[in-house]
Amino acid sequence: MDYITTKEVAKNWGITDRMVVYHCSAGRIKGAKKMGNTWLIPVDAEKPDDGRYRSSKVKDGENK
C-alpha cells in the first residue's frame, strides 16, 4: 500500500495540514499511521466529514 504525507493530503482535499493531523489523531482516516512525528495516509483514503458544522434547522422559539 502506498502512503502520502499530511501536506500532500491537505493539498488534494483542499484543507489545512493541521486539519489532516487532527483527523488522523481522532482516528477519522482509516489506515493512517504515525511514524515518529509524521502521519502517513493511504493514497486511497477518503476525506472524512467535517464534524465542526451542523445543519442549522431552527425551530420556532429556539436559539433566539
C-alpha positions, -999 to +999 in steps of 0.1 A: +000+000+000+013+035-009+012+063+016+014+101+013+021+129+038-003+152+055+008+181+033+000+162+002-034+151+015-042+186+026-034+199-009-056+172-025-085+177-001-084+215+000-079+217+038-051+227+060-023+204+071-034+209+107-069+196+100-055+165+084-034+158+115-065+164+136-085+139+116-056+114+119-053+119+157-091+114+161-090+082+141-112+095+113-089+085+085-087+047+080-053+033+076-034+064+088-001+055+106+022+076+127+059+071+120+078+091+145+064+127+142+049+121+107+015+108+098+013+086+067-021+083+050-030+057+024-033+072-011-068+059-015-081+073+019-114+092+018-118+126+033-138+124+065-168+146+072-160+179+089-177+174+123-174+211+133-206+220+114-242+210+119-273+217+099-290+249+110-326+237+114-341+262+138-375+255+153-398+284+162-388+299+195-354+282+198-320+298+196-333+333+199 
